[in-house]
């Protein structure tokens, strides 16, 4: 989709800031302890990357950030609306 024409300009700026910040985070891999991934059902483990044995965190592409920012904003707006209404 043409990202530059379908979202608000403020979201574009925030997306670039998040993307640049994520580029500063080094790629990280975490091994999941055997007791955790052994307890997963086989169907769930088969659907996970690396069969649930490894988690990899890498910087996101600017396209991924632009696509996910509206969902993140929506989740935050819902949370803050709940906090306002619960008071």
ZINORFEN-V525328 format. One record per pair of residues at least 24 apart in sequence whose C-alpha atoms are under 10 Angstrom apart, sorted by the first residue. I is the first residue (numbers start at 0). J is the second residue. D is the distance in Angstrom with one decimal. If there is no record, write none. Layout:
i->I j->J d->D
i->I j->J d->D
This chain:
i->0 j->62 d->9.9
i->0 j->66 d->9.4
i->2 j->62 d->8.1
i->2 j->65 d->7.2
i->2 j->66 d->7.9
i->3 j->65 d->9.3
i->6 j->65 d->8.8
i->6 j->66 d->9.5
i->6 j->68 d->9.9
i->6 j->69 d->8.4
i->7 j->69 d->9.6
i->10 j->64 d->10.0
i->10 j->65 d->7.7
i->10 j->68 d->7.0
i->10 j->69 d->7.6
i->10 j->72 d->9.1
i->11 j->61 d->9.8
i->11 j->64 d->9.4
i->11 j->65 d->6.9
i->11 j->68 d->8.8
i->12 j->65 d->9.6
i->13 j->64 d->9.3
i->13 j->65 d->8.8
i->13 j->68 d->8.1
i->14 j->61 d->7.2
i->14 j->62 d->8.9
i->14 j->63 d->9.3
i->14 j->64 d->5.8
i->14 j->65 d->5.5
i->14 j->66 d->8.9
i->14 j->67 d->8.9
i->14 j->68 d->6.6
i->14 j->69 d->9.6
i->15 j->61 d->6.9
i->15 j->62 d->9.7
i->15 j->64 d->8.0
i->15 j->65 d->8.1
i->16 j->61 d->9.8
i->16 j->64 d->9.8
i->17 j->59 d->9.3
i->17 j->61 d->8.7
i->17 j->64 d->7.3
i->17 j->65 d->9.4
i->17 j->68 d->9.1
i->18 j->58 d->7.7
i->18 j->59 d->6.8
i->18 j->60 d->7.0
i->18 j->61 d->5.7
i->18 j->62 d->9.2
i->18 j->63 d->9.0
i->18 j->64 d->6.5
i->18 j->65 d->8.8
i->19 j->58 d->9.0
i->19 j->59 d->9.5
i->19 j->60 d->9.7
i->19 j->61 d->8.6
i->20 j->58 d->8.8
i->21 j->57 d->8.1
i->21 j->58 d->5.2
i->21 j->59 d->6.8
i->21 j->60 d->9.1
i->21 j->61 d->9.8
i->21 j->64 d->9.7
i->22 j->57 d->8.3
i->22 j->58 d->5.3
i->22 j->59 d->7.6
i->22 j->60 d->9.0
i->22 j->61 d->10.0
i->23 j->58 d->8.0
i->24 j->56 d->9.0
i->24 j->57 d->7.7
i->24 j->58 d->6.8
i->25 j->56 d->8.3
i->25 j->57 d->6.9
i->25 j->58 d->7.5
i->26 j->55 d->7.3
i->26 j->56 d->5.6
i->26 j->57 d->4.5
i->26 j->58 d->6.9
i->27 j->54 d->8.2
i->27 j->55 d->5.8
i->27 j->56 d->5.1
i->27 j->57 d->6.6
i->27 j->58 d->9.7
i->28 j->53 d->6.8
i->28 j->54 d->5.6
i->28 j->55 d->4.4
i->28 j->56 d->6.3
i->28 j->57 d->8.7
i->29 j->53 d->5.7
i->29 j->54 d->5.1
i->29 j->55 d->6.5
i->29 j->56 d->8.4
i->30 j->54 d->6.4
i->30 j->55 d->8.9
